[in-house]
């Protein structure tokens, strides 16, 4: 059986991400991150719906 991959842990280890408080980011950076997350969610839905 394949082992489940935790992508968040994978990226934290590969890129050396450190824990940060969201209040330390500027509103522009938070909006940029939000846009990226939204885009990934929409792309995942489109791919999932089209993969029938």
VMD Tcl script that builds the backbone (N, CA, C; Angstrom):
set m [mol new atoms 156]
animate dup $m
set s [atomselect $m all]
$s set {name element resname resid chain x y z} {
  {N N UNK 1 A 0.848 -1.181 0.000}
  {CA C UNK 1 A 0.000 0.000 0.000}
  {C C UNK 1 A 0.896 1.249 0.000}
  {N N UNK 2 A 0.521 2.251 -0.790}
  {CA C UNK 2 A 1.330 3.464 -0.881}
  {C C UNK 2 A 1.204 4.294 0.389}
  {N N UNK 3 A 2.301 4.944 0.718}
  {CA C UNK 3 A 2.315 5.796 1.900}
  {C C UNK 3 A 1.758 7.165 1.522}
  {N N UNK 4 A 0.933 7.716 2.377}
  {CA C UNK 4 A 0.344 9.025 2.142}
  {C C UNK 4 A 1.427 10.102 2.227}
  {N N UNK 5 A 1.355 11.089 1.341}
  {CA C UNK 5 A 2.335 12.177 1.328}
  {C C UNK 5 A 1.676 13.424 1.905}
  {N N UNK 6 A 2.303 14.018 2.883}
  {CA C UNK 6 A 1.837 15.267 3.439}
  {C C UNK 6 A 2.605 16.388 2.718}
  {N N UNK 7 A 1.946 17.046 1.773}
  {CA C UNK 7 A 2.614 18.049 0.949}
  {C C UNK 7 A 3.084 19.247 1.755}
  {N N UNK 8 A 2.327 19.626 2.772}
  {CA C UNK 8 A 2.745 20.764 3.580}
  {C C UNK 8 A 4.073 20.478 4.272}
  {N N UNK 9 A 4.183 19.307 4.861}
  {CA C UNK 9 A 5.440 18.910 5.506}
  {C C UNK 9 A 6.561 18.804 4.483}
  {N N UNK 10 A 6.256 18.246 3.322}
  {CA C UNK 10 A 7.249 18.100 2.256}
  {C C UNK 10 A 7.819 19.460 1.855}
  {N N UNK 11 A 6.951 20.434 1.613}
  {CA C UNK 11 A 7.418 21.757 1.193}
  {C C UNK 11 A 8.154 22.481 2.315}
  {N N UNK 12 A 7.702 22.316 3.535}
  {CA C UNK 12 A 8.405 22.942 4.661}
  {C C UNK 12 A 9.834 22.434 4.749}
  {N N UNK 13 A 10.016 21.136 4.565}
  {CA C UNK 13 A 11.353 20.551 4.649}
  {C C UNK 13 A 12.220 20.952 3.456}
  {N N UNK 14 A 11.670 20.906 2.245}
  {CA C UNK 14 A 12.444 21.188 1.037}
  {C C UNK 14 A 12.861 22.650 0.922}
  {N N UNK 15 A 11.952 23.560 1.293}
  {CA C UNK 15 A 12.231 24.981 1.116}
  {C C UNK 15 A 12.643 25.685 2.397}
  {N N UNK 16 A 12.671 24.969 3.504}
  {CA C UNK 16 A 13.105 25.563 4.765}
  {C C UNK 16 A 12.154 26.615 5.295}
  {N N UNK 17 A 10.850 26.409 5.094}
  {CA C UNK 17 A 9.866 27.368 5.604}
  {C C UNK 17 A 9.867 27.368 7.122}
  {N N UNK 18 A 9.739 28.543 7.684}
  {CA C UNK 18 A 9.670 28.686 9.132}
  {C C UNK 18 A 8.280 29.170 9.521}
  {N N UNK 19 A 7.875 28.848 10.733}
  {CA C UNK 19 A 6.573 29.284 11.223}
  {C C UNK 19 A 6.605 30.807 11.385}
  {N N UNK 20 A 5.554 31.469 10.909}
  {CA C UNK 20 A 5.492 32.925 11.002}
  {C C UNK 20 A 4.078 33.344 11.388}
  {N N UNK 21 A 3.979 34.453 12.066}
  {CA C UNK 21 A 2.691 35.001 12.456}
  {C C UNK 21 A 2.110 35.764 11.266}
  {N N UNK 22 A 0.863 35.483 10.926}
  {CA C UNK 22 A 0.228 36.132 9.774}
  {C C UNK 22 A 0.157 37.645 9.950}
  {N N UNK 23 A 0.136 38.114 11.177}
  {CA C UNK 23 A 0.060 39.557 11.432}
  {C C UNK 23 A 1.329 40.282 11.001}
  {N N UNK 24 A 2.417 39.548 10.779}
  {CA C UNK 24 A 3.667 40.193 10.376}
  {C C UNK 24 A 3.728 40.440 8.873}
  {N N UNK 25 A 2.810 39.855 8.107}
  {CA C UNK 25 A 2.799 40.040 6.654}
  {C C UNK 25 A 1.982 41.271 6.282}
  {N N UNK 26 A 2.389 41.926 5.211}
  {CA C UNK 26 A 1.629 43.081 4.741}
  {C C UNK 26 A 0.332 42.602 4.087}
  {N N UNK 27 A -0.685 43.455 4.032}
  {CA C UNK 27 A -1.945 43.076 3.391}
  {C C UNK 27 A -1.756 42.674 1.922}
  {N N UNK 28 A -0.803 43.273 1.250}
  {CA C UNK 28 A -0.549 42.936 -0.151}
  {C C UNK 28 A -0.047 41.496 -0.285}
  {N N UNK 29 A 0.841 41.085 0.602}
  {CA C UNK 29 A 1.361 39.713 0.585}
  {C C UNK 29 A 0.243 38.723 0.903}
  {N N UNK 30 A -0.587 39.049 1.896}
  {CA C UNK 30 A -1.703 38.166 2.242}
  {C C UNK 30 A -2.683 38.028 1.081}
  {N N UNK 31 A -2.942 39.113 0.364}
  {CA C UNK 31 A -3.827 39.056 -0.798}
  {C C UNK 31 A -3.219 38.191 -1.898}
  {N N UNK 32 A -1.925 38.299 -2.096}
  {CA C UNK 32 A -1.222 37.492 -3.093}
  {C C UNK 32 A -1.324 36.008 -2.755}
  {N N UNK 33 A -1.114 35.669 -1.487}
  {CA C UNK 33 A -1.229 34.282 -1.043}
  {C C UNK 33 A -2.659 33.786 -1.220}
  {N N UNK 34 A -3.629 34.612 -0.847}
  {CA C UNK 34 A -5.037 34.243 -0.992}
  {C C UNK 34 A -5.413 33.992 -2.435}
  {N N UNK 35 A -4.925 34.834 -3.339}
  {CA C UNK 35 A -5.191 34.644 -4.769}
  {C C UNK 35 A -4.609 33.331 -5.263}
  {N N UNK 36 A -3.418 32.985 -4.797}
  {CA C UNK 36 A -2.779 31.744 -5.221}
  {C C UNK 36 A -3.563 30.529 -4.726}
  {N N UNK 37 A -4.021 30.577 -3.490}
  {CA C UNK 37 A -4.810 29.474 -2.941}
  {C C UNK 37 A -6.122 29.342 -3.703}
  {N N UNK 38 A -6.786 30.460 -3.957}
  {CA C UNK 38 A -8.048 30.442 -4.697}
  {C C UNK 38 A -7.846 29.846 -6.095}
  {N N UNK 39 A -6.780 30.255 -6.769}
  {CA C UNK 39 A -6.499 29.740 -8.111}
  {C C UNK 39 A -6.286 28.231 -8.090}
  {N N UNK 40 A -5.552 27.733 -7.107}
  {CA C UNK 40 A -5.339 26.290 -6.998}
  {C C UNK 40 A -6.639 25.545 -6.750}
  {N N UNK 41 A -7.506 26.110 -5.922}
  {CA C UNK 41 A -8.787 25.460 -5.639}
  {C C UNK 41 A -9.645 25.389 -6.908}
  {N N UNK 42 A -9.697 26.464 -7.671}
  {CA C UNK 42 A -10.486 26.488 -8.903}
  {C C UNK 42 A -9.907 25.518 -9.926}
  {N N UNK 43 A -8.588 25.513 -10.077}
  {CA C UNK 43 A -7.966 24.580 -11.026}
  {C C UNK 43 A -8.217 23.133 -10.628}
  {N N UNK 44 A -8.134 22.838 -9.344}
  {CA C UNK 44 A -8.391 21.474 -8.869}
  {C C UNK 44 A -9.830 21.071 -9.160}
  {N N UNK 45 A -10.783 21.975 -8.975}
  {CA C UNK 45 A -12.181 21.677 -9.262}
  {C C UNK 45 A -12.400 21.429 -10.746}
  {N N UNK 46 A -11.805 22.253 -11.583}
  {CA C UNK 46 A -11.957 22.089 -13.031}
  {C C UNK 46 A -11.371 20.756 -13.485}
  {N N UNK 47 A -10.198 20.433 -13.001}
  {CA C UNK 47 A -9.557 19.175 -13.384}
  {C C UNK 47 A -10.371 17.995 -12.873}
  {N N UNK 48 A -10.844 18.085 -11.635}
  {CA C UNK 48 A -11.616 17.002 -11.052}
  {C C UNK 48 A -12.930 16.787 -11.795}
  {N N UNK 49 A -13.629 17.887 -12.124}
  {CA C UNK 49 A -14.908 17.774 -12.844}
  {C C UNK 49 A -14.708 17.285 -14.271}
  {N N UNK 50 A -13.594 17.637 -14.879}
  {CA C UNK 50 A -13.338 17.236 -16.259}
  {C C UNK 50 A -12.753 15.846 -16.370}
  {N N UNK 51 A -12.399 15.248 -15.275}
  {CA C UNK 51 A -11.759 13.939 -15.283}
  {C C UNK 51 A -12.784 12.850 -15.007}
  {N N UNK 52 A -13.817 12.810 -15.850}
  {CA C UNK 52 A -14.890 11.814 -15.637}
  {C C UNK 52 A -14.803 10.699 -16.631}
}
mol reanalyze $m
mol bondsrecalc $m
mol representation Tube
mol addrep $m
